[in-house]
Amino acid sequence: MTIRGARWLGAAALSASIVLSALGQLGMKAGMQHLKLARADGELAWSLAFSPPLRGALLWTLAGLGAYALSLLAWLAVLVRYRLSYAYPLLALSYVLVYVGATSWPELAEPATPQRTLGTLLILAGVALVSLTGERADR
């Protein structure tokens, strides 16, 4: 594989790990929201096959777990290609994606406060500093 191809594959694995991790967290949260609604409606006594909120809870949770599992596989590919001290801080971008998703997705409807937004911007600044180190590849 060429150096250019190896760089592309490493960047793709890192991006996939970050995005899939965030999607996994959001999916699991959506599943728990459905479960919370099912409990509030007293539908936990119904069979799983007949209760749409319980089916929704199960599907969202499984989708979230699946995305998280795929994120783990992508992360293993990252570990082969990057120094841990470079790659691991970049995972903080998943926190940013989760914050944006949780505050933007009406189903989750989490509040976007000035303090949380500032904290998220500080995370982005930290990720930018780490990514400027230039020590991307294992030697």
CYANA upper distance limits for C-alpha pairs under 8 A (distance plus 0.5 A):
  1 MET  CA      5 GLY  CA      6.59
  1 MET  CA      6 ALA  CA      6.90
  2 THR  CA      6 ALA  CA      6.66
  3 ILE  CA      7 ARG  CA      6.65
  4 ARG  CA      8 TRP  CA      6.72
  5 GLY  CA      9 LEU  CA      6.63
  6 ALA  CA     10 GLY  CA      6.61
  7 ARG  CA     11 ALA  CA      6.60
  8 TRP  CA     12 ALA  CA      6.52
  9 LEU  CA     13 ALA  CA      6.58
 10 GLY  CA     14 LEU  CA      6.64
 10 GLY  CA     77 ALA  CA      7.76
 10 GLY  CA     78 VAL  CA      6.48
 10 GLY  CA     81 ARG  CA      6.55
 10 GLY  CA     82 TYR  CA      8.17
 11 ALA  CA     15 SER  CA      6.53
 12 ALA  CA     16 ALA  CA      6.45
 13 ALA  CA     17 SER  CA      6.56
 13 ALA  CA     74 ALA  CA      5.57
 13 ALA  CA     75 TRP  CA      7.29
 13 ALA  CA     77 ALA  CA      6.72
 13 ALA  CA     78 VAL  CA      6.33
 14 LEU  CA     18 ILE  CA      6.80
 14 LEU  CA     74 ALA  CA      7.34
 14 LEU  CA     75 TRP  CA      7.16
 14 LEU  CA     78 VAL  CA      6.23
 14 LEU  CA     87 ALA  CA      8.19
 15 SER  CA     19 VAL  CA      6.63
 16 ALA  CA     20 LEU  CA      6.23
 16 ALA  CA     71 SER  CA      7.10
 16 ALA  CA     74 ALA  CA      6.82
 17 SER  CA     21 SER  CA      6.39
 17 SER  CA     70 LEU  CA      8.03
 17 SER  CA     71 SER  CA      4.81
 17 SER  CA     72 LEU  CA      7.29
 17 SER  CA     73 LEU  CA      8.34
 17 SER  CA     74 ALA  CA      5.63
 17 SER  CA     75 TRP  CA      6.00
 17 SER  CA     91 LEU  CA      8.37
 18 ILE  CA     22 ALA  CA      6.91
 18 ILE  CA     71 SER  CA      7.66
 18 ILE  CA     90 LEU  CA      8.46
 18 ILE  CA     91 LEU  CA      6.20
 18 ILE  CA     93 LEU  CA      7.07
 18 ILE  CA     94 SER  CA      5.62
 19 VAL  CA     23 LEU  CA      6.66
 19 VAL  CA     71 SER  CA      8.32
 19 VAL  CA     94 SER  CA      6.88
 19 VAL  CA     97 LEU  CA      8.01
 20 LEU  CA     24 GLY  CA      6.41
 20 LEU  CA     67 ALA  CA      5.71
 20 LEU  CA     68 TYR  CA      6.54
 20 LEU  CA     70 LEU  CA      7.33
 20 LEU  CA     71 SER  CA      5.55
 21 SER  CA     25 GLN  CA      6.86
 21 SER  CA     67 ALA  CA      7.11
 21 SER  CA     68 TYR  CA      5.66
 21 SER  CA     71 SER  CA      5.91
 21 SER  CA     94 SER  CA      6.94
 22 ALA  CA     26 LEU  CA      6.75
 22 ALA  CA     94 SER  CA      5.55
 22 ALA  CA     95 TYR  CA      7.54
 22 ALA  CA     97 LEU  CA      6.52
 22 ALA  CA     98 VAL  CA      5.80
 23 LEU  CA     27 GLY  CA      6.42
 23 LEU  CA     64 GLY  CA      7.00
 23 LEU  CA     67 ALA  CA      6.88
 23 LEU  CA     68 TYR  CA      8.02
 23 LEU  CA     98 VAL  CA      8.04
 24 GLY  CA     28 MET  CA      6.62
 24 GLY  CA     63 ALA  CA      7.64
 24 GLY  CA     64 GLY  CA      4.31
 24 GLY  CA     65 LEU  CA      6.34
 24 GLY  CA     66 GLY  CA      7.62
 24 GLY  CA     67 ALA  CA      5.29
 24 GLY  CA     68 TYR  CA      5.20
 25 GLN  CA     29 LYS  CA      6.67
 25 GLN  CA     64 GLY  CA      6.71
 25 GLN  CA     68 TYR  CA      7.95
 25 GLN  CA     98 VAL  CA      7.67
 26 LEU  CA     30 ALA  CA      6.62
 26 LEU  CA     64 GLY  CA      7.37
 26 LEU  CA     98 VAL  CA      7.08
 26 LEU  CA    101 GLY  CA      7.69
 26 LEU  CA    102 ALA  CA      7.47
 27 GLY  CA     31 GLY  CA      6.70
 27 GLY  CA     60 TRP  CA      5.74
 27 GLY  CA     61 THR  CA      6.38
 27 GLY  CA     62 LEU  CA      8.50
 27 GLY  CA     63 ALA  CA      6.70
 27 GLY  CA     64 GLY  CA      4.61
 27 GLY  CA     65 LEU  CA      8.22
 28 MET  CA     32 MET  CA      6.80
 28 MET  CA     60 TRP  CA      6.62
 28 MET  CA     61 THR  CA      4.93
 28 MET  CA     62 LEU  CA      7.98
 28 MET  CA     63 ALA  CA      8.02
 28 MET  CA     64 GLY  CA      5.25
 28 MET  CA     65 LEU  CA      7.32
 29 LYS  CA     33 GLN  CA      6.68
 29 LYS  CA     61 THR  CA      7.99
 29 LYS  CA    108 LEU  CA      8.25
 30 ALA  CA     34 HIS  CA      6.84
 30 ALA  CA     57 ALA  CA      7.75
 30 ALA  CA     60 TRP  CA      6.56
 30 ALA  CA     61 THR  CA      7.73
 30 ALA  CA    107 GLU  CA      7.73
 30 ALA  CA    108 LEU  CA      7.20
 31 GLY  CA     35 LEU  CA      6.79
 31 GLY  CA     56 GLY  CA      7.12
 31 GLY  CA     57 ALA  CA      4.48
 31 GLY  CA     58 LEU  CA      6.83
 31 GLY  CA     59 LEU  CA      7.58
 31 GLY  CA     60 TRP  CA      4.99
 31 GLY  CA     61 THR  CA      5.10
 32 MET  CA     36 LYS  CA      6.54
 32 MET  CA     57 ALA  CA      6.62
 32 MET  CA     61 THR  CA      7.71
 33 GLN  CA     37 LEU  CA      6.77
 33 GLN  CA     57 ALA  CA      7.80
 33 GLN  CA    108 LEU  CA      7.94
 34 HIS  CA     38 ALA  CA      6.65
 34 HIS  CA     53 PRO  CA      6.04
 34 HIS  CA     54 LEU  CA      7.28
 34 HIS  CA     56 GLY  CA      6.65
 34 HIS  CA     57 ALA  CA      5.25
 35 LEU  CA     39 ARG  CA      6.70
 35 LEU  CA     53 PRO  CA      7.15
 35 LEU  CA     54 LEU  CA      6.57
 35 LEU  CA     56 GLY  CA      8.50
 35 LEU  CA     57 ALA  CA      5.73
 36 LYS  CA     40 ALA  CA      6.71
 37 LEU  CA     41 ASP  CA      6.68
 37 LEU  CA     53 PRO  CA      7.48
 38 ALA  CA     42 GLY  CA      6.71
 38 ALA  CA     43 GLU  CA      5.67
 38 ALA  CA     44 LEU  CA      6.75
 38 ALA  CA     53 PRO  CA      5.86
 38 ALA  CA     54 LEU  CA      6.75
 39 ARG  CA     43 GLU  CA      6.46
 39 ARG  CA     44 LEU  CA      6.32
 43 GLU  CA     51 SER  CA      7.37
 43 GLU  CA     53 PRO  CA      8.41
 43 GLU  CA     54 LEU  CA      8.33
 44 LEU  CA     54 LEU  CA      7.97
 46 TRP  CA     50 PHE  CA      7.14
 46 TRP  CA     51 SER  CA      6.60
 47 SER  CA     51 SER  CA      6.83
 48 LEU  CA     52 PRO  CA      8.38
 48 LEU  CA     54 LEU  CA      6.47
 48 LEU  CA     55 ARG  CA      6.71
 49 ALA  CA     55 ARG  CA      7.58
 51 SER  CA     55 ARG  CA      6.70
 52 PRO  CA     56 GLY  CA      6.45
 53 PRO  CA     57 ALA  CA      6.59
 54 LEU  CA     58 LEU  CA      6.66
 55 ARG  CA     59 LEU  CA      6.55
 56 GLY  CA     60 TRP  CA      6.47
 57 ALA  CA     61 THR  CA      6.49
 58 LEU  CA     62 LEU  CA      6.50
 59 LEU  CA     63 ALA  CA      6.51
 60 TRP  CA     64 GLY  CA      6.55
 61 THR  CA     65 LEU  CA      6.63
 62 LEU  CA     66 GLY  CA      6.48
 63 ALA  CA     67 ALA  CA      6.66
 64 GLY  CA     68 TYR  CA      6.62
 65 LEU  CA     69 ALA  CA      6.59
 66 GLY  CA     70 LEU  CA      6.73
 67 ALA  CA     71 SER  CA      6.59
 68 TYR  CA     72 LEU  CA      6.86
 69 ALA  CA     73 LEU  CA      7.06
 70 LEU  CA     74 ALA  CA      6.77
 71 SER  CA     75 TRP  CA      6.56
 72 LEU  CA     76 LEU  CA      6.84
 73 LEU  CA     77 ALA  CA      7.20
 74 ALA  CA     78 VAL  CA      6.89
 75 TRP  CA     79 LEU  CA      6.75
 76 LEU  CA     80 VAL  CA      7.20
 77 ALA  CA     81 ARG  CA      7.30
 78 VAL  CA     82 TYR  CA      6.45
 78 VAL  CA     87 ALA  CA      7.94
 79 LEU  CA     83 ARG  CA      7.53
 79 LEU  CA     84 LEU  CA      7.21
 79 LEU  CA     87 ALA  CA      8.31
 81 ARG  CA    137 ALA  CA      6.55
 81 ARG  CA    138 ASP  CA      6.76
 82 TYR  CA     86 TYR  CA      7.35
 82 TYR  CA     87 ALA  CA      6.62
 82 TYR  CA    136 ARG  CA      6.03
 82 TYR  CA    137 ALA  CA      5.19
 82 TYR  CA    138 ASP  CA      5.77
 83 ARG  CA     87 ALA  CA      6.69
 83 ARG  CA    135 GLU  CA      7.88
 83 ARG  CA    136 ARG  CA      6.83
 83 ARG  CA    137 ALA  CA      6.56
 83 ARG  CA    138 ASP  CA      5.70
 84 LEU  CA     88 TYR  CA      6.03
 85 SER  CA     89 PRO  CA      7.53
 86 TYR  CA     90 LEU  CA      7.62
 86 TYR  CA    130 VAL  CA      7.03
 86 TYR  CA    131 SER  CA      7.52
 86 TYR  CA    133 THR  CA      8.40
 86 TYR  CA    135 GLU  CA      7.24
 86 TYR  CA    136 ARG  CA      6.71
 87 ALA  CA     91 LEU  CA      7.49
 87 ALA  CA    136 ARG  CA      8.19
 88 TYR  CA     92 ALA  CA      8.26
 89 PRO  CA    127 VAL  CA      6.93
 89 PRO  CA    130 VAL  CA      7.53
 90 LEU  CA    127 VAL  CA      6.25
 90 LEU  CA    130 VAL  CA      8.10
 90 LEU  CA    131 SER  CA      8.07
 91 LEU  CA     95 TYR  CA      8.19
 92 ALA  CA     96 VAL  CA      7.43
 92 ALA  CA    123 ILE  CA      7.35
 92 ALA  CA    127 VAL  CA      7.60
 93 LEU  CA     97 LEU  CA      6.84
 93 LEU  CA    123 ILE  CA      8.10
 93 LEU  CA    124 LEU  CA      7.57
 93 LEU  CA    127 VAL  CA      7.86
 94 SER  CA     98 VAL  CA      6.55
 95 TYR  CA     99 TYR  CA      6.63
 95 TYR  CA    120 THR  CA      8.27
 96 VAL  CA    100 VAL  CA      6.73
 96 VAL  CA    120 THR  CA      6.40
 96 VAL  CA    123 ILE  CA      8.03
 96 VAL  CA    124 LEU  CA      8.10
 97 LEU  CA    101 GLY  CA      6.44
 98 VAL  CA    102 ALA  CA      6.30
 99 TYR  CA    103 THR  CA      6.59
 99 TYR  CA    120 THR  CA      8.24
100 VAL  CA    104 SER  CA      6.39
101 GLY  CA    105 TRP  CA      6.16
102 ALA  CA    108 LEU  CA      6.17
102 ALA  CA    109 ALA  CA      6.89
102 ALA  CA    110 GLU  CA      6.09
103 THR  CA    108 LEU  CA      7.61
103 THR  CA    109 ALA  CA      6.04
103 THR  CA    110 GLU  CA      5.23
103 THR  CA    111 PRO  CA      6.32
103 THR  CA    112 ALA  CA      6.34
104 SER  CA    109 ALA  CA      7.33
104 SER  CA    110 GLU  CA      8.39
105 TRP  CA    109 ALA  CA      6.52
112 ALA  CA    116 ARG  CA      7.09
112 ALA  CA    117 THR  CA      7.13
113 THR  CA    117 THR  CA      6.60
114 PRO  CA    118 LEU  CA      6.53
115 GLN  CA    119 GLY  CA      6.62
116 ARG  CA    120 THR  CA      6.59
117 THR  CA    121 LEU  CA      6.73
118 LEU  CA    122 LEU  CA      6.71
119 GLY  CA    123 ILE  CA      6.82
120 THR  CA    124 LEU  CA      6.91
121 LEU  CA    125 ALA  CA      6.78
122 LEU  CA    126 GLY  CA      6.70
123 ILE  CA    127 VAL  CA      6.68
124 LEU  CA    128 ALA  CA      6.65
125 ALA  CA    129 LEU  CA      6.82
126 GLY  CA    130 VAL  CA      6.80
127 VAL  CA    131 SER  CA      6.58
128 ALA  CA    132 LEU  CA      6.81
129 LEU  CA    133 THR  CA      7.48
